[in-house]
Amino acid sequence: MHSTKVSKGESEGLVANRVLLTLLVAALIGAALLPFAAMAPNRLVSGQSVGLVSALLAWQWGTLGLLAVLLGLCALSRPFSLPAAYRLVLVAAPLWLLLVLYGLGSYADRALEDASSAARISQGAAFWIVAFCPVLMIVDAFQRLHTNLALRSLYAALLAGSVAAMFALDVFDGLAILREYANNRELFAAEFATHLRLVASALGPALAIGLPLGLLAHRRSGARGPLFGLLNFFQTIPSIALFALLVAPLAALSEALPFLRALGVKGIGATPAIIALIMYALLPIVRNTYAGFAGVAATTLEAARGMGMTSRQILWRVEIPLALPVILSGLRIVTVQAIGLTVVAALIGAGGLGSFIFQGLGQYAIDLVLLGAVPTIALAVVADFLLQILVAISKPAGAR
Amino acid sequence: MIELQGLTKTYAGKDVVEEVSLRVESGEFGVLIGPSGCGKSTTLRMINRLIPITRGRILLGDEDVTELPPEQLRRRIGYAIQSTGLFPHWTVAENIAVVPGLLKWPKQRIDARIDELLNLFHLDAGEFRHKYPHQLSGGQAQRVGVARALAADPEALLMDEPFGAVDPLTRDVLQNEMLRVHRQTGKTIVFVTHDMDEALKLASRIAILNAGRLVQYDRPIELLTQPADEFVRNFIGKADLGLKLLSRRWVYQYQQSAEILEQPSSFHHDRSSVTHGWEIDDQGRPLCLHGGRLYAEESEQRTRVTHEWSATPDMTMKEALSRMVWFRVMVLPVLDEQERLIGEVAMQGVMGREP
């Protein structure tokens, strides 16, 4: 009994941060076993894999190794104290990330020096792992430190700025995904704008419809059941099916009503995409609006009425400010969801970043797929982060 | 002054409040009390029309306010509730400023009023103005709730079980503060509670309701000595009627002169009677009681005076009696604010006089 207690105590005492240790081990195993990059003679054949150590220069993987040792020490209870270890992670992890990015770019430049112009360098599984693990380490360290949002935002902006600077300095120009970008530069800008436009033109109406419906659900308990039933039903329809289902009726409508046709309403393209996106966006918006209003304490409302506030004053000065954080959390869910769903809308000719993905899938050109996928993910992450800031700001000072 | 005339509330054909008529005079502390579901809260909430009136009239001062728009009426009547209902997203100052803001007071006047009210409740304005409700203790939040209700200097104050959710110690402190604030402001108050001891402590008049009807409306002492019917008698509780009576009696009413011993050492206890005397210091503060205990040995006949074992003129006789029983002494010293001996209150006094 006694000995087991001691050994348990020791093992708990030795590893201070299991998450960090797990991420580090995952990164190291990934780097050791999986290909870091691949080189192919042209776009259509699959390439030859290269490991991390052979792809990177000695000083690069050597420094990565040192950083790994440092991060490993941060995961242990000695020699660093906990807050010091978290802060060290916030320095070492981004250095690791930037070095991995730089290493990939510099490998591509070196590998392409004596290769044909059709040769392509793609990133491999190990790259994604060793790039993603430090990001998770950073997120974990911030959560443990309970850093305020302003500092987190500044940090994120600095990190994003460093990555953007590497793009601007042409560090990644050798990579296939950027080759694809160079070939499709104008198209990319257009599709990116289309993507944003589709998301915005779905979110606007979804808010305009969803907010009043949420308030209605709160005020009229009778409307709640049927309303949520209908919106839940929308949510269960698979996105591809919903896009496809809308094509035929819209085509018929536009055929029958010339003024709709004049407005640009067609069976394929933006119209069905926007309608489907609105249908998916409604449930989270209505649900969160309802939850936000329902969360305002009954006694707060009674006090407001008892002091002689009018219903309008109560709505604008008490209910909305108190419900706003929950409503905005709904908007956050919906925005991230719409950015992802808009990819599928490319299938019915609505355009957007999804068109690269489906084009790439058709041609079996993985780099073209990534040209659509990576910016979509980045867009979702940035939107999520910005809306998270908005949610935090909207929290009443008394509840922050 | 608030007067209810034949106030009636009907829900689905059933009268939950039936023909309640009563008058709370200016500066009076009126308490509505009764068992759960007796209609006391409904009656209170009809006064500021949070619940619409089915039938009857309400007079505020000499004005019939039955037809006044509810929002206008509510801005003239303070309202404090059990869970305070403070707005969590506003500071203490912003919470207090609500009604003056609705009445469009100039900012300077509102600011001055906030400080004045915080001072009234002994809350440091510099410290509390900018606090949020979640940073307050239960007692502080309740004080702010009452301060907010008083903000626009309303003609009357309605309180719906305001101290129902705080711990007994805090409740006692808040009740004493409420009495003090009532004395200082002279507000007309209508207060709902289900706690008879609270009602007896605070009220200048108590209205007992049962099943939507007003059973008796009287001064506390009359309620205790002349209950209108069996229901009132049962509701007050027969068990500790004597103690309840004493809770409406104060030490100054029973105070007697105290015998001061010039030579305490020569005091001799006589077991056949409960003689006693006080030893005081040169400031007039009592040090020690000699004698005054029944069935005690000679060695136990010197009792050192402590803060817990003494009385003040405004203490209830119930509390004084409780202290006598606890310390097993037949007499308590009565102290003034400088803790000087100004008299004594004795068990014989309690027994000898009609309460």
Interface residues (C-beta under 8 A of the other chain):
Chain A: A297 T299 T300 E302 A303 A304 R305 G306 M307 G308 M309 T310 Q313 V318 P321 L322 P396 A397 G398 A399
Chain B: N48 L50 P70 E71 Q72 L73 R74 R75 Y79 I81 Q82 S83 T84 G85 L86 F87 P88 H89 W90 T91 V98 V99 L102 Y132 P133 H134 G145 R148 A149 L158
